[in-house]
Amino acid sequence: MRRLDEARRLVAHALEKTVDEIAPGGALGTQSGWDSLGHMRIVMSLETELDRTLAAHEIIEIKSLADIAALLASHIAIPG
């Protein structure tokens, strides 16, 4: 659940909305503002959060908050 909350926060920030405006089941095409341009803003926010560039297949596979939460959960911080 914690990662889903992080995903909602990230999407809200990227789409310039409040977290309350992001439905827990939000997805590409169903969430207000999550269109093709919104998708790229979400991708850029994710890349900043993960401190890496997403691969093309990762970008294409992002279709919902659950997908974003899974990417956030798979992120392992590497000490620098």
N, CA, C and O atoms as CSV, one atom per row, in Angstrom:
chain,resi,resn,atom,element,x,y,z
A,1,MET,N,N,0.831,-1.203,0.000
A,1,MET,CA,C,0.000,0.000,0.000
A,1,MET,C,C,0.868,1.257,0.000
A,1,MET,O,O,0.518,2.266,-0.611
A,2,ARG,N,N,1.991,1.182,0.685
A,2,ARG,CA,C,2.858,2.350,0.770
A,2,ARG,C,C,3.352,2.790,-0.613
A,2,ARG,O,O,3.407,3.983,-0.910
A,3,ARG,N,N,3.708,1.816,-1.450
A,3,ARG,CA,C,4.183,2.157,-2.800
A,3,ARG,C,C,3.067,2.765,-3.639
A,3,ARG,O,O,3.320,3.647,-4.460
A,4,LEU,N,N,1.832,2.304,-3.443
A,4,LEU,CA,C,0.707,2.884,-4.171
A,4,LEU,C,C,0.517,4.339,-3.767
A,4,LEU,O,O,0.207,5.181,-4.610
A,5,ASP,N,N,0.699,4.644,-2.482
A,5,ASP,CA,C,0.624,6.029,-2.025
A,5,ASP,C,C,1.726,6.866,-2.654
A,5,ASP,O,O,1.495,8.014,-3.034
A,6,GLU,N,N,2.935,6.294,-2.767
A,6,GLU,CA,C,4.044,6.998,-3.411
A,6,GLU,C,C,3.725,7.238,-4.883
A,6,GLU,O,O,4.012,8.307,-5.422
A,7,ALA,N,N,3.132,6.244,-5.523
A,7,ALA,CA,C,2.768,6.374,-6.934
A,7,ALA,C,C,1.726,7.479,-7.110
A,7,ALA,O,O,1.824,8.278,-8.042
A,8,ARG,N,N,0.737,7.530,-6.230
A,8,ARG,CA,C,-0.282,8.589,-6.292
A,8,ARG,C,C,0.355,9.959,-6.114
A,8,ARG,O,O,0.008,10.900,-6.828
A,9,ARG,N,N,1.291,10.082,-5.163
A,9,ARG,CA,C,1.974,11.353,-4.928
A,9,ARG,C,C,2.758,11.771,-6.172
A,9,ARG,O,O,2.707,12.931,-6.582
A,10,LEU,N,N,3.474,10.836,-6.763
A,10,LEU,CA,C,4.286,11.124,-7.943
A,10,LEU,C,C,3.405,11.556,-9.114
A,10,LEU,O,O,3.714,12.532,-9.799
A,11,VAL,N,N,2.317,10.836,-9.341
A,11,VAL,CA,C,1.416,11.171,-10.446
A,11,VAL,C,C,0.747,12.518,-10.196
A,11,VAL,O,O,0.616,13.324,-11.117
A,12,ALA,N,N,0.328,12.765,-8.977
A,12,ALA,CA,C,-0.289,14.049,-8.645
A,12,ALA,C,C,0.668,15.193,-8.943
A,12,ALA,O,O,0.277,16.200,-9.534
A,13,HIS,N,N,1.907,15.039,-8.537
A,13,HIS,CA,C,2.904,16.075,-8.789
A,13,HIS,C,C,3.112,16.269,-10.293
A,13,HIS,O,O,3.135,17.400,-10.779
A,14,ALA,N,N,3.263,15.174,-11.019
A,14,ALA,CA,C,3.525,15.247,-12.457
A,14,ALA,C,C,2.356,15.877,-13.213
A,14,ALA,O,O,2.559,16.593,-14.193
A,15,LEU,N,N,1.139,15.608,-12.755
A,15,LEU,CA,C,-0.041,16.127,-13.444
A,15,LEU,C,C,-0.563,17.422,-12.845
A,15,LEU,O,O,-1.605,17.934,-13.256
A,16,GLU,N,N,0.173,17.952,-11.862
A,16,GLU,CA,C,-0.187,19.197,-11.186
A,16,GLU,C,C,-1.587,19.120,-10.587
A,16,GLU,O,O,-2.425,19.996,-10.799
A,17,LYS,N,N,-1.815,18.045,-9.832
A,17,LYS,CA,C,-3.077,17.819,-9.145
A,17,LYS,C,C,-2.790,17.515,-7.683
A,17,LYS,O,O,-1.634,17.334,-7.298
A,18,THR,N,N,-3.828,17.458,-6.875
A,18,THR,CA,C,-3.649,17.031,-5.487
A,18,THR,C,C,-3.715,15.506,-5.455
A,18,THR,O,O,-4.266,14.882,-6.362
A,19,VAL,N,N,-3.157,14.919,-4.417
A,19,VAL,CA,C,-3.193,13.462,-4.274
A,19,VAL,C,C,-4.640,12.979,-4.233
A,19,VAL,O,O,-4.954,11.916,-4.770
A,20,ASP,N,N,-5.520,13.750,-3.601
A,20,ASP,CA,C,-6.931,13.363,-3.519
A,20,ASP,C,C,-7.598,13.291,-4.894
A,20,ASP,O,O,-8.604,12.600,-5.057
A,21,GLU,N,N,-7.050,13.995,-5.875
A,21,GLU,CA,C,-7.616,13.969,-7.226
A,21,GLU,C,C,-7.162,12.744,-8.026
A,21,GLU,O,O,-7.664,12.491,-9.121
A,22,ILE,N,N,-6.215,11.991,-7.477
A,22,ILE,CA,C,-5.694,10.807,-8.153
A,22,ILE,C,C,-6.359,9.579,-7.551
A,22,ILE,O,O,-6.119,9.233,-6.395
A,23,ALA,N,N,-7.192,8.930,-8.342
A,23,ALA,CA,C,-7.910,7.746,-7.872
A,23,ALA,C,C,-6.931,6.601,-7.625
A,23,ALA,O,O,-6.009,6.401,-8.415
A,24,PRO,N,N,-7.118,5.842,-6.534
A,24,PRO,CA,C,-6.221,4.711,-6.254
A,24,PRO,C,C,-6.126,3.719,-7.415
A,24,PRO,O,O,-5.112,3.037,-7.565
A,25,GLY,N,N,-7.161,3.637,-8.223
A,25,GLY,CA,C,-7.137,2.755,-9.388
A,25,GLY,C,C,-6.858,3.500,-10.674
A,25,GLY,O,O,-7.168,3.011,-11.760
A,26,GLY,N,N,-6.270,4.685,-10.557
A,26,GLY,CA,C,-6.015,5.536,-11.719
A,26,GLY,C,C,-5.174,4.849,-12.778
A,26,GLY,O,O,-4.281,4.056,-12.482
A,27,ALA,N,N,-5.489,5.182,-14.028
A,27,ALA,CA,C,-4.773,4.565,-15.135
A,27,ALA,C,C,-4.730,5.508,-16.328
A,27,ALA,O,O,-5.491,6.473,-16.403
A,28,LEU,N,N,-3.849,5.220,-17.237
A,28,LEU,CA,C,-3.706,5.967,-18.480
A,28,LEU,C,C,-5.057,5.984,-19.189
A,28,LEU,O,O,-5.658,4.935,-19.422
A,29,GLY,N,N,-5.523,7.170,-19.525
A,29,GLY,CA,C,-6.778,7.309,-20.245
A,29,GLY,C,C,-8.012,7.382,-19.367
A,29,GLY,O,O,-9.073,7.793,-19.839
A,30,THR,N,N,-7.905,6.992,-18.091
A,30,THR,CA,C,-9.062,7.062,-17.202
A,30,THR,C,C,-8.904,8.141,-16.151
A,30,THR,O,O,-9.891,8.620,-15.593
A,31,GLN,N,N,-7.668,8.526,-15.880
A,31,GLN,CA,C,-7.372,9.551,-14.884
A,31,GLN,C,C,-7.282,10.899,-15.587
A,31,GLN,O,O,-6.571,11.036,-16.582
A,32,SER,N,N,-7.997,11.888,-15.078
A,32,SER,CA,C,-7.966,13.222,-15.660
A,32,SER,C,C,-6.519,13.725,-15.764
A,32,SER,O,O,-5.785,13.744,-14.776
A,33,GLY,N,N,-6.129,14.127,-16.966
A,33,GLY,CA,C,-4.799,14.657,-17.194
A,33,GLY,C,C,-3.780,13.612,-17.603
A,33,GLY,O,O,-2.686,13.955,-18.052
A,34,TRP,N,N,-4.128,12.322,-17.451
A,34,TRP,CA,C,-3.179,11.262,-17.817
A,34,TRP,C,C,-3.426,10.869,-19.265
A,34,TRP,O,O,-3.994,9.819,-19.566
A,35,ASP,N,N,-2.977,11.756,-20.149
A,35,ASP,CA,C,-3.038,11.528,-21.582
A,35,ASP,C,C,-1.603,11.328,-22.058
A,35,ASP,O,O,-0.730,11.052,-21.234
A,36,SER,N,N,-1.329,11.454,-23.336
A,36,SER,CA,C,0.029,11.199,-23.829
A,36,SER,C,C,1.034,12.189,-23.252
A,36,SER,O,O,2.145,11.797,-22.896
A,37,LEU,N,N,0.668,13.448,-23.154
A,37,LEU,CA,C,1.580,14.440,-22.567
A,37,LEU,C,C,1.742,14.194,-21.071
A,37,LEU,O,O,2.852,14.260,-20.544
A,38,GLY,N,N,0.645,13.914,-20.393
A,38,GLY,CA,C,0.709,13.597,-18.969
A,38,GLY,C,C,1.566,12.367,-18.721
A,38,GLY,O,O,2.299,12.299,-17.735
A,39,HIS,N,N,1.470,11.401,-19.616
A,39,HIS,CA,C,2.264,10.175,-19.480
A,39,HIS,C,C,3.755,10.498,-19.502
A,39,HIS,O,O,4.523,9.963,-18.703
A,40,MET,N,N,4.156,11.367,-20.412
A,40,MET,CA,C,5.581,11.731,-20.491
A,40,MET,C,C,6.016,12.510,-19.248
A,40,MET,O,O,7.155,12.374,-18.802
A,41,ARG,N,N,5.126,13.316,-18.694
A,41,ARG,CA,C,5.453,14.032,-17.451
A,41,ARG,C,C,5.615,13.040,-16.303
A,41,ARG,O,O,6.492,13.204,-15.454
A,42,ILE,N,N,4.774,12.018,-16.279
A,42,ILE,CA,C,4.892,10.975,-15.258
A,42,ILE,C,C,6.210,10.222,-15.434
A,42,ILE,O,O,6.898,9.939,-14.454
A,43,VAL,N,N,6.560,9.900,-16.671
A,43,VAL,CA,C,7.823,9.202,-16.956
A,43,VAL,C,C,9.008,10.032,-16.469
A,43,VAL,O,O,9.922,9.501,-15.838
A,44,MET,N,N,8.994,11.325,-16.759
A,44,MET,CA,C,10.103,12.181,-16.318
A,44,MET,C,C,10.185,12.223,-14.793
A,44,MET,O,O,11.280,12.208,-14.231
A,45,SER,N,N,9.048,12.274,-14.132
A,45,SER,CA,C,9.036,12.274,-12.665
A,45,SER,C,C,9.561,10.951,-12.121
A,45,SER,O,O,10.315,10.925,-11.148
A,46,LEU,N,N,9.158,9.858,-12.753
A,46,LEU,CA,C,9.650,8.545,-12.334
A,46,LEU,C,C,11.159,8.438,-12.514
A,46,LEU,O,O,11.859,7.926,-11.639
A,47,GLU,N,N,11.655,8.917,-13.638
A,47,GLU,CA,C,13.096,8.867,-13.891
A,47,GLU,C,C,13.857,9.676,-12.847
A,47,GLU,O,O,14.929,9.265,-12.403
A,48,THR,N,N,13.316,10.804,-12.460
A,48,THR,CA,C,13.948,11.607,-11.412
A,48,THR,C,C,13.921,10.858,-10.083
A,48,THR,O,O,14.923,10.801,-9.370
A,49,GLU,N,N,12.768,10.286,-9.759
A,49,GLU,CA,C,12.618,9.549,-8.497
A,49,GLU,C,C,13.553,8.342,-8.434
A,49,GLU,O,O,14.151,8.069,-7.393
A,50,LEU,N,N,13.677,7.623,-9.547
A,50,LEU,CA,C,14.500,6.416,-9.586
A,50,LEU,C,C,15.965,6.719,-9.887
A,50,LEU,O,O,16.822,5.845,-9.754
A,51,ASP,N,N,16.252,7.949,-10.289
A,51,ASP,CA,C,17.597,8.379,-10.650
A,51,ASP,C,C,18.188,7.513,-11.761
A,51,ASP,O,O,19.353,7.118,-11.720
A,52,ARG,N,N,17.346,7.236,-12.749
A,52,ARG,CA,C,17.804,6.492,-13.924
A,52,ARG,C,C,16.835,6.729,-15.072
A,52,ARG,O,O,15.700,7.157,-14.863
A,53,THR,N,N,17.286,6.450,-16.270
A,53,THR,CA,C,16.445,6.545,-17.444
A,53,THR,C,C,15.663,5.245,-17.594
A,53,THR,O,O,16.226,4.155,-17.494
A,54,LEU,N,N,14.376,5.371,-17.832
A,54,LEU,CA,C,13.566,4.174,-18.052
A,54,LEU,C,C,13.787,3.648,-19.461
A,54,LEU,O,O,13.951,4.421,-20.405
A,55,ALA,N,N,13.790,2.335,-19.593
A,55,ALA,CA,C,13.895,1.711,-20.910
A,55,ALA,C,C,12.569,1.889,-21.648
A,55,ALA,O,O,11.521,2.063,-21.027
A,56,ALA,N,N,12.628,1.843,-22.961
A,56,ALA,CA,C,11.423,2.029,-23.780
A,56,ALA,C,C,10.325,1.051,-23.378
A,56,ALA,O,O,9.160,1.437,-23.287
A,57,HIS,N,N,10.678,-0.207,-23.137
A,57,HIS,CA,C,9.652,-1.188,-22.771
A,57,HIS,C,C,9.019,-0.861,-21.423
A,57,HIS,O,O,7.842,-1.151,-21.211
A,58,GLU,N,N,9.784,-0.259,-20.502
A,58,GLU,CA,C,9.227,0.138,-19.210
A,58,GLU,C,C,8.213,1.263,-19.387
A,58,GLU,O,O,7.156,1.262,-18.757
A,59,ILE,N,N,8.542,2.216,-20.242
A,59,ILE,CA,C,7.648,3.352,-20.493
A,59,ILE,C,C,6.339,2.857,-21.095
A,59,ILE,O,O,5.262,3.299,-20.696
A,60,ILE,N,N,6.430,1.952,-22.043
A,60,ILE,CA,C,5.241,1.413,-22.703
A,60,ILE,C,C,4.383,0.609,-21.738
A,60,ILE,O,O,3.157,0.611,-21.846
A,61,GLU,N,N,5.023,-0.081,-20.792
A,61,GLU,CA,C,4.298,-0.949,-19.858
A,61,GLU,C,C,3.591,-0.178,-18.743
A,61,GLU,O,O,2.757,-0.750,-18.043
A,62,ILE,N,N,3.906,1.101,-18.565
A,62,ILE,CA,C,3.251,1.900,-17.518
A,62,ILE,C,C,1.850,2.268,-17.998
A,62,ILE,O,O,1.674,3.082,-18.905
A,63,LYS,N,N,0.862,1.643,-17.363
A,63,LYS,CA,C,-0.524,1.904,-17.749
A,63,LYS,C,C,-1.406,2.226,-16.555
A,63,LYS,O,O,-2.565,2.605,-16.719
A,64,SER,N,N,-0.854,2.074,-15.336
A,64,SER,CA,C,-1.678,2.290,-14.142
A,64,SER,C,C,-0.801,2.680,-12.954
A,64,SER,O,O,0.426,2.596,-13.004
A,65,LEU,N,N,-1.465,3.103,-11.899
A,65,LEU,CA,C,-0.741,3.392,-10.656
A,65,LEU,C,C,-0.058,2.141,-10.132
A,65,LEU,O,O,1.034,2.217,-9.568
A,66,ALA,N,N,-0.693,0.991,-10.315
A,66,ALA,CA,C,-0.085,-0.267,-9.866
A,66,ALA,C,C,1.237,-0.516,-10.594
A,66,ALA,O,O,2.190,-1.005,-9.988
A,67,ASP,N,N,1.303,-0.187,-11.875
A,67,ASP,CA,C,2.547,-0.345,-12.637
A,67,ASP,C,C,3.636,0.576,-12.096
A,67,ASP,O,O,4.797,0.184,-11.985
A,68,ILE,N,N,3.250,1.794,-11.764
A,68,ILE,CA,C,4.202,2.758,-11.203
A,68,ILE,C,C,4.674,2.283,-9.831
A,68,ILE,O,O,5.862,2.353,-9.519
A,69,ALA,N,N,3.744,1.801,-9.019
A,69,ALA,CA,C,4.089,1.287,-7.690
A,69,ALA,C,C,5.063,0.120,-7.810
A,69,ALA,O,O,5.992,0.007,-7.010
A,70,ALA,N,N,4.863,-0.745,-8.799
A,70,ALA,CA,C,5.762,-1.880,-8.998
A,70,ALA,C,C,7.165,-1.408,-9.368
A,70,ALA,O,O,8.154,-1.960,-8.885
A,71,LEU,N,N,7.256,-0.390,-10.222
A,71,LEU,CA,C,8.568,0.165,-10.570
A,71,LEU,C,C,9.248,0.763,-9.338
A,71,LEU,O,O,10.447,0.577,-9.131
A,72,LEU,N,N,8.482,1.473,-8.534
A,72,LEU,CA,C,9.042,2.064,-7.318
A,72,LEU,C,C,9.504,0.970,-6.359
A,72,LEU,O,O,10.546,1.109,-5.719
A,73,ALA,N,N,8.749,-0.099,-6.255
A,73,ALA,CA,C,9.104,-1.199,-5.352
A,73,ALA,C,C,10.342,-1.939,-5.817
A,73,ALA,O,O,11.103,-2.457,-5.000
A,74,SER,N,N,10.546,-1.993,-7.121
A,74,SER,CA,C,11.700,-2.716,-7.645
A,74,SER,C,C,12.993,-1.911,-7.588
A,74,SER,O,O,14.079,-2.443,-7.815
A,75,HIS,N,N,12.863,-0.622,-7.281
A,75,HIS,CA,C,14.026,0.257,-7.222
A,75,HIS,C,C,14.870,-0.063,-5.993
A,75,HIS,O,O,14.381,-0.045,-4.863
A,76,ILE,N,N,16.123,-0.350,-6.230
A,76,ILE,CA,C,17.052,-0.615,-5.123
A,76,ILE,C,C,18.094,0.488,-5.135
A,76,ILE,O,O,18.825,0.664,-6.110
A,77,ALA,N,N,18.151,1.220,-4.047
A,77,ALA,CA,C,19.133,2.306,-3.958
A,77,ALA,C,C,20.525,1.724,-3.882
A,77,ALA,O,O,20.792,0.827,-3.082
A,78,ILE,N,N,21.405,2.232,-4.709
A,78,ILE,CA,C,22.793,1.804,-4.704
A,78,ILE,C,C,23.605,2.926,-4.063
A,78,ILE,O,O,23.605,4.051,-4.563
A,79,PRO,N,N,24.295,2.634,-2.959
A,79,PRO,CA,C,25.079,3.675,-2.297
A,79,PRO,C,C,26.086,4.288,-3.248
A,79,PRO,O,O,26.761,3.581,-3.995
A,80,GLY,N,N,26.181,5.596,-3.216
A,80,GLY,CA,C,27.096,6.250,-4.153
A,80,GLY,C,C,28.154,6.925,-3.427
A,80,GLY,O,O,29.029,7.538,-4.039
